Amino acid sequence: MTELERLAAHLQQFAEARDWEQFHTPKNLAMALAGEVGELVAEFQWLTAEESSAPDPPTLARISAELGDVTNYLVRLADVLGVDLVQAAEAKIASSERRYPPDLYRGSARKAPPDPHP
């Protein structure tokens, strides 16, 4: 069992023990995930680029906690939907590699056209 599978199983057991599966619909989990991402973003809101690259220990602890929340909701959502997160991420990287060839996009932040073969 991978670490991601172990985490998904732990989150499922956590929800089952509290009878929360009834609330863990894809819609509710996606909304909770969006809320947690907002809380993560809020931790960076007023930091300079330098501060965001090397946050002080209390800020880093809050960022770490929010990353944990984001990860837990993302893993739970993928588990409920039967999506293999690693496979989905690898497919997205492959799409990005097609859309952003290094010789055309090195050092550029411009948007690429949509992938014709997603």
N, C-alpha and C positions, 0 to 999 in steps of 0.2 A: 504494500500500500504506500502510495506517495504521500508526502507531507500535505499536499493539497487535498487529497482524498481523505486523509486523517482529519484535517480541519473541517471538511464538509461533513463528515460523520459526527464529529464532536458538536458542530452547530445543529445538526439534525437532532441529536440526542438532547441537547439543551432545549430546543423548541418542544420536543415531545414531552419532556419531563414537566413542562409548564403548560401543556396543552395550548401552545401558541401556533401550532401548525395551521390552525384555522385562520390566523391572521397573516400568515406568510404566503400570501398570493403574490404572483409576479408583480402586479400593479403596486401593492403595498411595499414589497421589497424594493422595487425600483424607486419609489417615492422616498423611502427611508434612506436608500443609497444616495439619492440626490441631496437630501438634507445633510447627510454626513459629509459629502463632498463640499457643501457650502460651509460647514463648520471647519473643515480643513483649510479651505481658501481663506476664511476669516483669520486664521492664525498667521497668514502671510500678508494680509491686506496692507499694513502700514510699514512693513519692513523694507529696508533698502535692498538692492540686489546683493550687496555684501552680507547684510544681516541674514538674508534668506539662505545664503550659502553656508553660513556658519552660525546657526541660532544658538543663543545662550542655553544653558541646561534646562531652565524651567520652560522655555519656549519649545525646545526640542522634545521635552517630555509631553507637552500638550499636542504637538504635531504627531508624535508617535502614537498617542492614544487615538487621535482622529484617523490616522492611517490604519490602525487596528479596526476601528469601526467600519471604515470604507471597505477594507478587505473582507471583514466578516459578512457584511451585507452583499458584497459582490459574489463571494463564494456561495452564500446561501441562495441567492437568486439563480446563479448558474446551476446549482444542484437541483432546485425545484423545477427548473426548465429542462434539465437533462443535458446541459451544455458543458462540454469539456473545455474548461477555460484555457488550458495550455494549447489545445488544438486550435481554438478560436484565436488566441493571440498569435500563434505561428502563422495561421492563415492571413491575419491582418498584416503581419510583418512582410509576408510574401507579396501581398497586394501593394504595400508601401514601397517595396523594392522595385516593383514594376513601374509604379507611378513616379518614383523619384530616383531616376538613374543618377549615380554620383557625378558623372561628367556634365550633367545639365543642372544639378541642384546643389553642388558642393558650396557651402557658405551662403545659400540663399534661403529665405523664409517664404518665398512665393508659393502660392497654392498650385498644386498640380491638377490636371483634368481628372475627372472620375475614372476609376479603373474599369475598363470595358469587360473584364473577366473577374468579377469579385468572388 
